[in-house]
Amino acid sequence: MRKVFFIAVAATLQSLVGYAQIENIQLNDYTTANKLYAGFYSKLQVPIDSLRTSASASVRLGALITQRFTNVFLLEGQAVVQFNSNNTVNALPAFEFITKFSDKLQLRAGVLVTPTTTVRPNPVTWQQQSETYAQSRIIGSKPGVMLRYAPSKELFLAYAFHNHSGEWANHLRIDYRKLRVAGYMRLDGKYFAGLKLTNDRLDLCMNYSSEQKEAASSVFVNLNERYTLYCDGNYRVEAEKNEVLKFGARSYFNSPAKHARGFFALEYDARMRMFGGQVMVSVF
């Protein structure tokens, strides 16, 4: 079974590297591959009081596909699968029926990437495969209906009504320039709020869950195109303590000629008292 799996991965990579950019590939007159992705991620951890190392790794394959029935009615599907070294498999599906009333206004229904989910990195990217703890606390796709409106290039609005495993919730998202604020309130009163700020120097994610009574945040500070420092952690309000606190540095590499990019990272986990190393490679 493993041999078959690795043959399939190799065949996928061979097909992917045939493109200079794995985005917006016109498959035919009515079908577009918005994104194709293949990524490999590995982590090695070493406790400071012993040499009993532990390691984990994952392989992720993903695609985001759009099919146009007319200029008004479209279908968008996301297929993402991740194979983990602990013998678990994660699937991240989305299946959205889209009605475009205009270039600025559209209605979506199905199993949707919620307005709140978009504070988290896109699943068909290396950023989510190697996401921080704070980013991982944000929910994924949910059944529902969503209205999206973009009155200008700088402003984007979205409202949605989603089902959270039996509980309904109102979702709202507002983008202004490089700032994104989103969240939801369930009908039982529980809520979640998050924000994302991204520019050339900073990548900030912050969120709070009233259900978990937890605040979490991560921040990446880009020193230049190659080096980045980051911090990731949480705070439990009732316990009045943080359970996650990590500091790290990344060194990125990018080879357009070889259709590959990724990073090396060194990290210190202050709560687990561990040093770690990471390697990320994605094909594009």
N, C-alpha and C positions, 0 to 999 in steps of 0.2 A: 504494500500500500504506500509506504514511504517513497519507494522508487518511482511509482506512478506519479505521486505528488510532485516530486522534484523535477521529473521530466516535464510535467505540465507547467511548472514555474519557469523552467529554462525556455520552453517554447514560447511562453508569454513574453519573457524578456527579449527574446530574439525578434519577436514581432514588434515590440515597443521601440527598440532602438533603431528601427527603420525610419522613424520620424525625428525631425529636428526639434519639434515642439509637440508634445502630446496634449494639445488643447484645440478645441474647435475644429475637429477633423470632419469634413463633409463626407459621410459614408455613401450617401446617395442624395437624390433631389429633396428628400424629406426627412432624413435622419442625420443627426450630428452627434459625434462623440465630443461632448464639452470638455471632459477630462478623462485621461487614462493614467493609472498610477501603479507602480510596483515599488515597494520599499522594504528594506531590511534594517532591523534595529536590535542592538545587543547591549546589555548592561552587565557589568561585573562589579561586585561589592565586596569590600574587605573590612571586617570589624577592626577597630583600632586596638583591641585587647587580644586579638588572635589572628591567625592566618587561615581561618576556615572560610574560604571564599565561597560566594554564591553567585550564580549567573542566571540570566534570563534572556530570551530573544524572541523576536516575532518577525513574521513575514506577512505583509499586507498587499493585497491586490484589489484594485478598485476601478470603477468606471461610472461616469455620469453621462447619460444618454438622453437626448431630446428628439422626439418625433413630432413632426408637424402634419396635422390632418388638413388644416387650412391656416391662413395667416392669423386666425382668431383662436382656433382650438389646437392645443398642443398636449403632449404627454411627456413627462420627464421622469426618468427612473434612475435610481442610484443603487448600485450593487457593490458592496464592499465586504470582503471577508479577510479575517486576520487569524493566522495560525500561530499559536503561542507554544513556547517550549514546555509549559506545564500541562500540555495535552488538552488545552481548551481552545475552542474556536469561537470567534466573535463575528457576528454578521450585523451590518449596519445598513438596513434597507430604507428606501424612501420611494414612494410611487405617487406622483402628483399629476392630477388633471388640471390644466391651465386654460383659462379663458382670458385673452388679452383684449380688453375693451379699447385700449390705446397704448402708445408707447409708455405712458405714465401710470396707467391703472390696469391691474389684473387681479383675477380671482383664482385661488387655488383650492383644491379639495383632494382628500386622500390621506395617505400616511405621509405627513409632511415634516420637513425640517422646520421646526417651530421658530417664531421670531426670537425666542430666548436661546434656542440652540445655536443661532448664528453668532453669539458672543464667543462660542467655542470654535476652534479651527475646523476648516472643512475636512470631512473624513477622507477625501480623495487627495490628501496632501501629506507630506512628511511631518508637518507641524502637529497634526493630531496623533499620528503614530507615536510621536515622542512628546506628547503634550504634558503639561505640568499638572500637579495635583489640583490646583485651583481651577484649571480648565476642565479637568475630568469631572468636577462636581456639577457641571451643567448638563441638563437633560438632553436626550437625543430625540429622534423623530417620534411623533405621536399622531394618531388619527385626528382629523379635524378639518376646518375650513379657514382660509386666510385671505384677507384683502390687502393688497400692496399698492402703495401710491408713491410715486417719485415726482414731485412737482418741479424739481430742479436737480442739477448735478450735485449740489451740495446737501440736499435734504431728501431723506427717504423715511417713509412711515409704513408701518405694518400693524394690522390688528388681526388676531386669530382666536378661535374658540376650539380648544383641544381637550381630548379625553385622556386623563392620566390614570390608566388601569382602573377605570370605573368612576373616577372623580373628574368633573369638568372644570376647566380653568380658562380665564381670559388672559390672553397674551398681548403684549404691546412692545413695539420696537421703534426707536427713533435714532436715525443717523444724521449727524450734522458734521460735514467735513470728515475729519479723521476720528471722531468720537461716536461710539455706538452705545446706547443705553437700552436695555431690554429686561423683561421680566414677566412674571405671571402672578395672578391671584386665583386660587381655587375657590370654588363656591363654598367650601367649608371654612374659608378665611385664611388658610395657610398661603404663604407667598414666597417668591424668590425674586431677587433683583441682581442684575449684573451689569457691568460696563466693560468696554474695551476701548483702549486708546492706542493707536499705532501711528508712528511716524518714522523718519529715518533714524532717530536716536533711541526711541522708546517703544516698547511693546508691553502694555499694562493690561492685566485682567483682574477684576475684583468682583466678588459676589457674596451674597448673604442669603441663607435659607432659614426661614422661620420654623420650618418643620424639623430640620436638623439642629437648629439653633447654632449655626456655624457660619463664620466668616472666613473667606479664603481669598488669597491674592497671590499673584506672581508678577514679576517685572523683569524684563530683559533690557539691559542697557547696552546699546551697540557702540563700542569704542571706535570701530571702523568697519569696513566691509568684511573683514576676516574674523575679528574677535568680539565676543559678547560676554558680559557678566550677567548673572541672573540670581534671583532669590525667589523661593516658593514656600508658602506656609499656610497654616490655618489657625483659627482661634475658636475654641468651644466656649460659648457664652456661659452656660450653666456651670460647667466645670472650672471656668475661669483659667484656662490653660490652653496652650497650643500643643497639638499632637504631631504636627508636621512642620519641619523647618529645615530647608535645604539651601545650600549656597553652591554656585558652580560657575564654570567658565567654559565657553565653547570656542572651537576654532573651525571655521567653515571651509569647505573646498567646493569648487564648482568647475566642471570641465564640459563646456558645451560641445566640444569636438567628440568627447566620449559619451555624451548624453547622460551624464551622471553628476550628482551633487550630494552633499551631506555634511557631516561634522564629526569631530572628535570632541569629547567633553570630559572634564574632571569635576567631580561633585563631592561635597561633604554633607552628610545627613546628620544634623546636630542631635536629633532625638534618638535615632538608632545607633549613633556613634559609629558611623561607617564612612569610609572613603569609597568612591566609585569611579569607574571609567565607562564611557559610552561611545558607541560607534553607530552612526546612522548613514545609510547609503540609499538613495532613491534614483530611479531611472526616469528620464523625461525626454 
